[in-house]
């Protein structure tokens, strides 16, 4: 049985070390490990969003028909938009976290799906665009129509604007869901490697700096009574495991 006796907030430690200009290797390792965790969460929620769209489309009756409820199209559209935004954020956005997933290990088909996701995000979702160049067809169609009418036998003119919006793309969603599964496997592998690097960097720094070792107590979140804890909580021996 595993018993957690304490947790040390290495993220806050990294912030303080960066401010002090100390241990850049340890700081970088911690920041990349934190990025891996949030990227993993973005990918998980993106995948779950596409799964939820499929649930909305599952048969509701014994004869296999689907009951379309008010608001289902809006919900599907919102879930689709969320999946696209989170996928793009996890794989391309580099604002406050490093990019950890490249496209080098993607197949030609997977790269095409990735590129289409980015086009949707950049040209149709984050900014207005019709998506007329998309392989799967446009997301938005609009027209201004001039009509000639007869109203009670008298001619009238009318100008109107009409538009239609695709809430989500079924075939593309299936391809993106498969790509998300691969990306989740990639980030899981990368995350374990990054956790090991944090452990190694902390080991090196802790062995050579008694002040750093002593400071770690300030970042602890105590999980057991003090008298029940080991006398030496941090042994600085590599033993990292991945948290999921």
C-alpha positions in Angstrom: 0.0 0.0 0.0 1.3 3.4 -0.9 1.0 6.2 1.7 1.7 9.8 0.7 3.3 11.5 3.7 3.9 14.9 2.1 3.8 16.7 -1.1 6.3 19.4 -2.2 5.1 22.1 -4.6 7.9 22.1 -7.1 6.1 24.6 -9.4 6.2 27.3 -6.7 9.8 26.3 -6.0 10.7 26.8 -9.7 9.1 30.3 -9.7 11.2 31.3 -6.7 14.3 29.8 -8.2 13.7 31.6 -11.5 13.3 34.9 -9.7 16.5 34.3 -7.8 18.3 33.2 -11.0 19.3 29.8 -9.6 19.3 26.2 -11.0 18.1 26.9 -14.5 18.2 23.2 -15.4 15.9 22.3 -12.5 13.6 25.2 -13.2 13.4 24.3 -16.9 12.7 20.6 -16.1 9.9 21.5 -13.7 8.3 24.0 -16.1 8.3 21.4 -18.9 6.8 18.8 -16.6 4.0 21.2 -15.7 3.4 21.9 -19.3 3.1 18.2 -20.1 0.4 17.9 -17.4 -1.7 20.7 -18.8 -1.2 19.6 -22.4 -2.4 16.1 -21.4 -5.5 17.6 -19.8 -6.3 19.7 -22.9 -6.1 16.6 -25.1 -8.2 14.5 -22.7 -11.0 17.1 -22.6 -10.8 17.5 -26.4 -11.2 13.8 -26.9 -14.1 13.7 -24.3 -15.8 16.5 -26.2 -15.9 14.5 -29.4 -17.1 11.4 -27.5 -19.9 13.5 -26.1 -21.1 14.5 -29.6 -21.4 10.8 -30.5 -23.4 10.2 -27.3 -25.9 12.9 -28.4 -26.3 11.1 -31.7 -26.9 7.6 -30.2 -30.3 6.0 -30.8 -32.9 7.0 -28.2 -35.6 4.5 -29.1 -35.9 0.7 -29.5 -36.3 1.1 -33.3 -32.9 2.9 -33.5 -34.2 6.3 -34.3 -32.6 9.4 -32.8 -34.7 12.0 -31.0 -33.4 15.5 -31.9 -33.9 17.7 -28.9 -34.0 21.5 -28.8 -30.5 22.7 -28.2 -28.7 19.5 -29.3 -27.2 21.2 -32.4 -25.9 24.1 -30.3 -24.4 21.7 -27.7 -22.7 19.7 -30.5 -21.4 22.8 -32.1 -20.0 24.0 -28.7 -18.3 20.7 -28.1 -16.8 20.6 -31.5 -15.4 24.2 -31.1 -14.0 23.2 -27.7 -12.3 20.1 -29.2 -10.7 22.2 -32.0 -9.5 24.9 -29.6 -8.0 22.6 -27.0 -6.3 20.4 -29.7 -4.7 23.6 -31.2 -3.7 24.9 -27.8 -2.1 21.6 -26.8 -0.1 21.2 -30.0 0.7 24.6 -31.4 0.2 27.4 -28.8 3.4 28.5 -27.1 2.4 31.5 -25.1 2.9 30.5 -21.4 4.1 27.0 -21.9 6.6 25.3 -24.2 5.5 23.3 -27.1 6.2 19.6 -26.4 4.4 17.8 -29.3 5.8 18.0 -32.8 4.4 16.7 -36.0 7.5 14.7 -37.0 6.0 11.3 -36.0 2.6 11.8 -37.6 1.7 9.9 -40.8 0.8 11.8 -43.9 -2.9 11.3 -43.1 -2.5 12.4 -39.5 -0.6 15.5 -40.5 -3.4 16.4 -42.9 -5.9 16.1 -40.0 -3.7 18.2 -37.9 -3.4 20.9 -40.6 -7.2 20.9 -41.1 -7.7 21.3 -37.3 -5.4 24.3 -37.4 -7.2 25.8 -40.4 -10.5 25.4 -38.6 -9.1 27.1 -35.5 -7.4 29.9 -37.3 -9.7 30.6 -40.2 -13.2 29.6 -39.0 -13.4 29.5 -35.2 -10.9 31.9 -33.5 -11.6 34.4 -36.4 -14.5 34.7 -38.8 -14.1 32.7 -42.0 -16.3 30.6 -44.2 -13.8 27.8 -44.6 -14.5 27.5 -48.3 -11.0 26.0 -48.9 -11.5 23.2 -46.4 -11.4 19.6 -47.8 -14.5 18.8 -45.8 -16.5 21.8 -47.1 -17.2 25.2 -45.7 -18.3 25.9 -42.2 -20.4 28.9 -43.1 -22.5 29.9 -46.0 -24.1 33.3 -46.6 -26.1 35.0 -49.3 -27.8 38.3 -49.9 -30.9 37.7 -52.0 -33.0 40.1 -54.0 -36.6 38.8 -54.4 -39.5 39.9 -56.4 -42.9 39.1 -54.8 -46.5 39.4 -55.5 -48.5 40.5 -52.5 -52.2 40.7 -53.0 -51.5 40.9 -56.7 -49.2 43.9 -56.3 -45.4 43.6 -57.1 -43.0 44.1 -54.2 -39.3 43.9 -53.8 -37.4 42.4 -50.9 -33.7 42.2 -49.9 -32.7 39.6 -47.3 -29.6 38.1 -45.8 -29.5 34.3 -45.3 -26.8 32.2 -43.6 -26.2 28.6 -42.6 -23.5 27.3 -40.2 -22.2 23.7 -39.9 -22.2 22.9 -36.2 -19.7 20.1 -36.5 -18.1 17.8 -39.2 -18.8 14.1 -38.6 -16.0 12.5 -40.7 -13.4 15.0 -39.6 -14.4 14.5 -35.9 -13.7 10.8 -36.3 -10.3 11.5 -37.8 -9.5 14.0 -35.1 -10.6 11.6 -32.4 -8.1 9.0 -33.7 -5.4 11.6 -33.8 -6.1 12.7 -30.2 -5.6 9.1 -29.1 -2.2 9.1 -30.7 -1.3 12.5 -29.2 -2.4 11.3 -25.7 0.0 8.3 -26.0 2.8 10.6 -27.1 2.3 13.0 -24.2 2.1 10.1 -21.8 5.5 8.9 -22.9 7.0 12.4 -22.9 5.6 13.1 -19.4 7.3 10.2 -17.8 10.6 11.2 -19.3 10.1 14.8 -18.0 9.2 13.6 -14.5 12.5 11.5 -14.5 14.4 14.6 -15.5 12.9 16.7 -12.7 13.8 13.9 -10.3 17.4 13.8 -11.6 17.8 17.6 -11.5 16.4 17.9 -8.0 18.8 15.1 -6.9 21.8 16.9 -8.3 20.8 20.3 -6.8 19.8 18.8 -3.4 23.0 16.9 -3.0 25.2 20.0 -3.5 23.1 22.7 -1.8 22.2 22.2 1.9 20.2 25.5 1.8 18.0 24.2 -1.0 17.4 21.0 0.9 16.3 23.0 3.9 14.1 25.3 1.9 12.0 22.4 0.5 10.1 22.2 3.8 8.5 25.6 3.0 6.9 24.1 -0.1 5.5 21.0 1.6 1.8 20.1 2.0 1.8 17.8 5.0 -0.5 14.8 4.6 0.3 12.9 7.9 0.9 14.0 11.5 4.5 15.2 12.0 5.3 12.4 14.5 4.3 9.8 11.9 6.5 11.1 9.1 9.9 9.8 8.2 12.8 11.8 9.8 14.2 12.3 6.3 11.5 12.9 3.9 13.6 13.6 0.8 16.4 11.1 0.2 17.4 12.5 -3.2 17.4 9.0 -4.8 15.7 8.7 -8.3 12.3 7.1 -7.8 9.9 9.2 -9.9 6.5 7.8 -11.0 4.0 9.3 -13.3 0.8 10.8 -11.8 -2.3 10.4 -14.0 
